[in-house]
């Protein structure tokens, strides 16, 4: 009886571990033409961080781009664009890659 419980617990742990490693992590680069100055960049940083599913993001003021790494199981490109619209900015997708594509 104890062995069956231990095996069942082990199976649950293994399935959980596999699902963690199978996440669909993607990186997208957006062109944000309204990001013209440091205040605009700060506005982006202070607002976009609250969007669900974002793992990390960086901004490049000179190129007017925002690079976002996100969990595709929790969000998508359209939802991220909508996040920009919430603070009256438009984001145009430049490029998207999957984490597996980088390896």
N, C-alpha and C positions, 0 to 999 in steps of 0.2 A: 504494500500500500504506500509506504514512504517513497519507494522507488518511482512509482507512477506519478506521485505529486512532484517529485524532484524533476522528473523528465518533462512533465507538463510545464513547470516553472522555467526550466531551461529553454524549452521551445518558445515560450512567450518572450524571453529575453533575446533569443536569437532573431526572432521575427521583428522585434522592435529595433534591434541594431541594424538589420538589413534595411528597414524603412528609413532610418536616419541617413544612411549612406546613399539612398536612391533619390534624394531630393533633386528637384529640377531647378538648379541655380543658374541664372542667366545674368548677363551684363549688357546694358543698353546705353548707347550714347545719344543724347538729345541735344539738338541745337535750340537755344533759347535766345532769340534776338532781342528781347526786352532786357536782358542782363547786360547793361551797358556800364555800370559803375560798381564800386564796392558796396554801396547800399543795396543795389539790386541783387548782387551776389549774396549778401547777408539775408535778404528777403527770401531768396530761394532756399538757402540753408535752413533758415528758421521755420519754414513752412513745409518743405517736402519731407523732412525727417519724420513727420507724423503719419505718413502714408503706410498702410498695412503691407507687410511682406518685404519691405526694404531691408537689406542687410548692411549696405554701406553706400556712400555716394561721395563724389568729388566734383568740384567745379573748376572750370578754367575760364577765367574772365576774359583773357585775350581772345580765345577762340569762341567764347560765348557758348560753351558746352557744359553739360552736366552728365557725368558718367554714373550710372546707378546699377548696383548689383542687387538682385532681388530674387525671391523665391517664387517661381512661376506657379506653384501650387496655391499661393495666397493672393497673387495679384497678376496683372498682365499689362501690356503696353498701354492699352486704352484707359485702364484705371489710373496708371501713372500720369498720363496726359491730363486726365480729369483732375488729378491732384494739383497739377500746375494751374489749371483753369480756375481752381478755387481761389487763388490769389491773383487772378487776372493776367497770367502769363501763358503763352502758347509754346508748347514743346513739340519739335518735329524730330521724329526718329531718324537718326543718321545710320546707326549700325546696331545689330544685336548679335550676341554670341552666347552659346551655352558653355558652361564650365567644362564639359567633356570635350568641346571643340578646342579648347586651349591646350589640352594635354597632348 
